[in-house]
Structures are given as structure tokens and as C-alpha cells.
């Protein structure tokens, strides 16, 4: 059995990924960091943009797993399940 998730990157430059369906084999327990590492292998620098030096999710992005902020569901260890949809959106500020 495998776990398939959909990743949507909205407004993230210079990373060319906009939407991608990713499948992880059942030998892995997919968590958010697994997904980030997978994208980083094809888009070097993605992990360093998403993860702080302290090892937590960057506050420069909102990472949503099925509409729930990943910070509140385990951060980088947020579990992923078959059919999950992950949105990564740059934080926007201004007035």
C-alpha cells in the first residue's frame, strides 16, 4: 500500500513546482519533513527555505495539511495520510 498526497505551492519562486501528486511507499511513515525532503531533492534550496536553522517550520510560510496549519498538528512531524492535500503559501504582511 502507498500514501498519495497532493502538494500545492502558491506563489513560491524560484521553485517551479506549482502542484504535484506525490506517492510514498508503505515502508515509509510519511510526515511533512519527508515531503519537504522529496521536493528538495528535485529543487535544491527548498528545504532551507522551508525549515529554520533551529529545525522548525519557517514562519515565512503557512503550511496547511487539509486546511489545518501544520504548526498545530506536529510541525515537521505532522503525519500525512493517503489523499491529504498540502498547501504552502508565503506569509503576507502589509497594511
SETITOR-371183 format. One record per atom (N, C-alpha, C, O): residue in one letter; y, x, z. Coordinates in steps of 0.1 Angstrom, whole numbers, padded with zeros to 4 digits, always signed. Layout:
! SETITOR-371183
AYXZ ...
END
This chain:
! SETITOR-371183
X-0012+0008+0000 X+0000+0000+0000 X+0012+0009+0000 X+0012+0020+0005 X+0023+0004-0006 X+0035+0012-0007 X+0047+0003-0002 X+0046-0009-0001 X+0058+0009+0001 X+0070+0003+0005 X+0081+0005-0006 X+0084+0016-0009 X+0086-0006-0011 X+0096-0005-0021 X+0109-0011-0016 X+0110-0022-0011 X+0120-0003-0018 X+0133-0007-0013 X+0143-0005-0025 X+0141+0002-0034 X+0154-0012-0024 X+0165-0011-0034 X+0177-0005-0027 X+0181-0009-0017 X+0182+0005-0034 X+0194+0012-0029 X+0206+0009-0038 X+0205+0011-0050 X+0217+0005-0032 X+0229+0002-0039 X+0240+0011-0034 X+0243+0011-0022 X+0245+0020-0042 X+0257+0028-0039 X+0269+0023-0045 X+0270+0022-0058 X+0279+0019-0037 X+0291+0013-0043 X+0303+0022-0041 X+0307+0025-0030 X+0308+0027-0052 X+0320+0035-0052 X+0318+0049-0047 X+0327+0055-0042 X+0306+0054-0048 X+0303+0068-0043 X+0303+0078-0054 X+0294+0078-0062 X+0314+0085-0055 X+0314+0096-0065 X+0313+0109-0058 X+0318+0110-0047 X+0307+0119-0063 X+0303+0121-0077 X+0288+0117-0079 X+0283+0122-0089 X+0282+0110-0071 X+0268+0107-0072 X+0266+0096-0082 X+0271+0085-0081 X+0258+0099-0093 X+0256+0089-0104 X+0248+0077-0101 X+0247+0068-0109 X+0241+0077-0089 X+0232+0066-0086 X+0241+0054-0083 X+0250+0055-0074 X+0238+0043-0089 X+0245+0030-0085 X+0235+0020-0079 X+0238+0013-0070 X+0224+0019-0085 X+0213+0011-0080 X+0200+0017-0084 X+0198+0021-0095 X+0191+0017-0074 X+0178+0024-0077 X+0168+0017-0068 X+0170+0015-0056 X+0156+0014-0075 X+0145+0010-0067 X+0136+0022-0064 X+0133+0030-0073 X+0133+0023-0051 X+0126+0035-0046 X+0113+0030-0040 X+0113+0020-0032 X+0102+0037-0043 X+0089+0034-0037 X+0084+0046-0029 X+0084+0057-0033 X+0080+0043-0016 X+0074+0053-0008 X+0059+0049-0005 X+0056+0038-0003 X+0051+0059-0006 X+0036+0057-0004 X+0033+0053+0011 X+0041+0056+0020 X+0022+0047+0013 X+0019+0042+0026 X+0016+0053+0036 X+0015+0051+0048 X+0014+0065+0031 X+0012+0077+0040 X+0025+0080+0048 X+0024+0087+0058 X+0037+0076+0043 X+0049+0079+0049 X+0053+0066+0057 X+0050+0055+0054 X+0060+0069+0068 X+0067+0058+0075 X+0081+0059+0071 X+0089+0067+0077 X+0085+0051+0061 X+0099+0053+0056 X+0110+0048+0066 X+0109+0037+0072 X+0119+0057+0068 X+0131+0055+0076 X+0143+0058+0068 X+0141+0064+0057 X+0155+0055+0072 X+0167+0058+0064 X+0168+0072+0060 X+0172+0075+0049 X+0165+0082+0069 X+0166+0096+0065 X+0156+0100+0054 X+0159+0109+0046 X+0145+0093+0053 X+0135+0095+0042 X+0142+0092+0029 X+0141+0099+0019 X+0149+0080+0029 X+0156+0076+0017 X+0167+0086+0013 X+0169+0089+0001 X+0175+0090+0023 X+0186+0099+0021 X+0181+0112+0015 X+0187+0118+0006 X+0170+0117+0021 X+0165+0130+0016 X+0159+0129+0001 X+0161+0138-0006 X+0154+0117-0002 X+0149+0115-0015 X+0160+0115-0026 X+0159+0121-0036 X+0171+0108-0022 X+0183+0108-0031 X+0189+0122-0032 X+0193+0126-0043 X+0189+0130-0021 X+0195+0143-0021 X+0187+0153-0030 X+0193+0162-0036 X+0174+0151-0031 X+0166+0160-0040 X+0171+0159-0055 X+0170+0168-0062 X+0175+0147-0059 X+0180+0145-0072 X+0195+0146-0074 X+0200+0148-0085 X+0202+0145-0063 X+0217+0146-0062 X+0221+0155-0051 X+0225+0150-0041 X+0220+0168-0053 X+0223+0177-0042 X+0237+0175-0036 X+0247+0172-0044 X+0238+0175-0023 X+0250+0172-0016 X+0251+0158-0010 X+0260+0155-0002 X+0242+0150-0014 X+0242+0136-0009 X+0240+0136+0006 X+0247+0129+0013 X+0230+0143+0011 X+0227+0143+0025 X+0239+0148+0033 X+0242+0142+0043 X+0245+0159+0028 X+0256+0165+0036 X+0268+0155+0036 X+0276+0155+0045 X+0269+0146+0026 X+0280+0136+0026 X+0277+0125+0036 X+0286+0119+0042 X+0264+0122+0037 X+0259+0110+0045 X+0257+0113+0060 X+0258+0104+0068 X+0254+0126+0063 X+0250+0130+0076 X+0259+0140+0082 X+0262+0150+0075 X+0264+0138+0094 X+0272+0148+0101 X+0265+0160+0105 X+0252+0160+0105 X+0272+0171+0108 X+0266+0183+0113 X+0258+0181+0126 X+0248+0188+0129 X+0262+0171+0134 X+0255+0167+0146 X+0242+0159+0144 X+0235+0157+0153 X+0240+0155+0131 X+0228+0148+0128 X+0228+0133+0129 X+0218+0127+0131 X+0240+0127+0128 X+0241+0113+0128 X+0248+0108+0115 X+0253+0116+0107 X+0247+0095+0112 X+0253+0090+0100 X+0268+0092+0101 X+0275+0090+0111 X+0273+0096+0089 X+0288+0098+0088 X+0295+0085+0090 X+0291+0075+0085 X+0307+0086+0096 X+0315+0074+0098 X+0323+0071+0086 X+0331+0061+0085 X+0322+0080+0076 X+0329+0078+0063 X+0322+0067+0054 X+0328+0063+0044 X+0311+0062+0058 X+0303+0053+0050 X+0298+0042+0059 X+0294+0044+0071 X+0297+0030+0054 X+0290+0019+0060 X+0276+0019+0054 X+0275+0017+0041 X+0266+0020+0062 X+0252+0019+0056 X+0246+0006+0062 X+0244+0005+0074 X+0243-0003+0053 X+0237-0016+0057 X+0223-0017+0052 X+0220-0014+0040 X+0214-0021+0061 X+0200-0024+0057 X+0198-0039+0059 X+0198-0044+0070 X+0196-0046+0048 X+0196-0060+0048 X+0208-0067+0054 X+0206-0076+0062 X+0219-0061+0052 X+0232-0067+0057 X+0235-0063+0072 X+0246-0067+0077 X+0227-0055+0078 X+0229-0050+0092 X+0233-0036+0092 X+0226-0027+0086 X+0244-0032+0099 X+0248-0018+0100 X+0237-0010+0106 X+0232-0013+0116 X+0233+0001+0099 X+0222+0009+0103 X+0225+0016+0116 X+0215+0019+0124 X+0237+0018+0120 X+0241+0024+0133 X+0235+0015+0144 X+0231+0021+0154 X+0234+0002+0142 X+0229-0007+0153 X+0214-0009+0152 X+0208-0016+0160 X+0207-0003+0142 X+0193-0006+0140 X+0185+0008+0140 X+0174+0008+0134 X+0191+0018+0146 X+0183+0031+0147 X+0190+0042+0140 X+0185+0053+0140 X+0201+0040+0133 X+0208+0051+0126 X+0199+0057+0115 X+0193+0050+0107 X+0198+0071+0115 X+0189+0077+0105 X+0174+0074+0107 X+0166+0075+0098 X+0170+0069+0119 X+0157+0065+0121 X+0154+0050+0119 X+0144+0045+0123 X+0164+0043+0113 X+0163+0029+0111 X+0150+0027+0101 X+0150+0033+0091 X+0141+0019+0106 X+0129+0017+0097 X+0132+0009+0085 X+0140+0000+0085 X+0125+0012+0074 X+0125+0005+0062 X+0112-0002+0059 X+0102+0003+0062 X+0114-0014+0054 X+0102-0023+0051 X+0102-0027+0037 X+0112-0026+0030 X+0091-0031+0032 X+0090-0035+0018 X+0100-0046+0015 X+0101-0056+0022 X+0107-0044+0004 X+0117-0054+0000 X+0131-0052+0006 X+0140-0060+0002 X+0133-0042+0014 X+0146-0040+0020 X+0156-0037+0009 X+0153-0031-0001 X+0169-0041+0012 X+0180-0037+0003 X+0190-0029+0012 X+0194-0034+0022 X+0193-0017+0007 X+0202-0008+0014 X+0215-0007+0006 X+0215-0003-0006 X+0226-0009+0013 X+0239-0007+0006 X+0246+0004+0014 X+0246+0005+0026 X+0252+0013+0006 X+0260+0024+0011 X+0274+0023+0005 X+0276+0024-0007 X+0284+0020+0014 X+0297+0017+0009 X+0307+0027+0016 X+0306+0028+0029 X+0316+0033+0009 X+0326+0042+0016 X+0335+0033+0025 X+0339+0022+0022 X+0338+0039+0036 X+0347+0033+0046 X+0361+0032+0039 X+0366+0041+0032 X+0368+0021+0041 X+0381+0019+0035 X+0391+0016+0046 X+0388+0008+0055 X+0402+0023+0046 X+0412+0021+0056 X+0426+0021+0049 X+0427+0025+0038 X+0435+0015+0056 X+0449+0015+0050 X+0456+0003+0055 X+0451-0005+0063 X+0467+0001+0050 X+0475-0011+0055 X+0486-0015+0046 X+0493-0025+0049 
END
